[in-house]
Amino acid sequence: MSDKFTKINLNLDLQPENYFSEDFFKPLTSEDNNEIGQLSADVAETETEIIVLCPMAGTLAKNLELHLHNDLLTIKGERYSNIPSGAYYHHKECYFGKFSRSIVMPTDVKVENANAEYRNGLLTIRIPKAKSDVNIPVYIVEE
């Protein structure tokens, strides 16, 4: 019986000091993140609308950009932390800085009737669904 798996030979340097770069052990500070983060979002659908909820504590409404083009919603902004610059983080889970998120709508929507509300750090976007009562007949062709 032949072996169906290919063996991979790895040339490993097993010296612990070579496992991580120098920056790995450097303390995290608020200036370390120059990336664009991704925003968490819930997307729900009722009979009449699509509802998008995004928690974004630390974001000012004037720093939000919302774009809805056809079926693509894009949310951009920036979050600010109250922790002083240069502070040492013992534990860091919250993302602060620029963020962007694009969401494809699960159904056709009425872009012109969309509305958004930002209150208490929660962005709520409501987009009415487009009515698609058009039934397209499908004909079966026999060979």
N, C-alpha and C positions, 0 to 999 in steps of 0.2 A: 504494500500500500504506500503510495507516495504522499509526501507531506504537502498539503495544499497551502501552507503558509510560508511566506518568505521570511527567512531570518534576517534581522537587521543587526549589523555590528555597529556599536556606538563607541566612539573614542571619547571617553569621559575623563576629564581632569577631576579627580576626586579630592582635591585640596579644598577645604571649606572656604578659604579666603577667595577662591575663584568662583564660588557659586553666585555671588551677587556683585553688582557694580558698587562703586564707592557711594553713589547717591542713595542706594537702598537703605542705608542705616542713618542717613541724614535726617534730622527732625523735620517733620512737616510744618510748613508755615503757610499762611494765607496767600503768599506771593507765588507759591510753587505751581499753581494751576493756571496755565495759559490756554487750556483747551476749551472747546465749546461742549458743554454738557448736554445730556438729553433729559428732557422733561418727562415726568411721569404723567400718564393720562388714562382716564377711564372713558370709554366710548359706549354709550347705550342707545338703544333704539326703541321708540314707542310706535304706535300706529301712525302718528302724524309727524314725528320729528326725530332728529339725531341730537343727542345731548353729549357734549364733551366736557369733562371735569378735569381740571389740572390744579393740584395744590402747588402754590409757589410762594411760600412765606419768604419775606425779605425782598420781594419785587415791588417796585413802585409802578403804578399804572402808567405813568408817562414813559416808562422804559419797555413797555410791551408793544409788539407789532403782531398783528393778526392779518393773514392773507388767506383768502378762499378763492381758488380758481378752479372752476368746474367741480371736480370731486376731490381736490387736494387742499387740505387745511394746513397752513404752516403757522406756527407760533414761535416767535423769537422774543428774547428779552435778556435781562440781566438781574441776578440776585446779589444783594449786598449783605455782608455779615457784620455784626456788631462787635466781633472779636478784633482787638487791635492788631494792626499789621506787625508781623514779626513774632506773634505769640506762639508758644510751643503747644502743639495739639497732643494730648494723651490718647484721644480717640476721635476719629473724624469720619462721620457718615454723611453729613449734610453737604450738598454741593452748592457752592457760591461762585458766581462768575457768569459769563455769558452762556445761554442755552438756546437750543433750537429743537423743534420737533415738527415733523410732517406726518400727517395722518390722512390716509385714503378713506373717503367716506364709503360705508358699506352699501349705499344705495344712491340713486340720483337725488339731488337736493336742489332747493330753490336758493341759489346763492344770494340773490337780491334781498331776501327776507331774513337773512341770518342776523342774530344779535348776540352780544356778549356782555357779561356783567362780571366785574372783579370786586369781590367783597371779602374782607377778613382773610386775605391770602388765598382765596379760592376763585379761580377763573371758571365761569360757567358759560359755555357757548351753546346756543340753541339754533339748529338749522332745520327749517321745515323740509319735509320730504316732498319730492316732486311726485305728482300722481302719475302712475304708469298703468292706466287701465287699458292700455292698448294690447289687445290679444292678437298675436300673429299666428295665423293658422300654419300648421306644418302638415305637408302632404307626403304620404308614404308612396314611394315609387317602387313597384315590384320589377324585378329583373326577369 
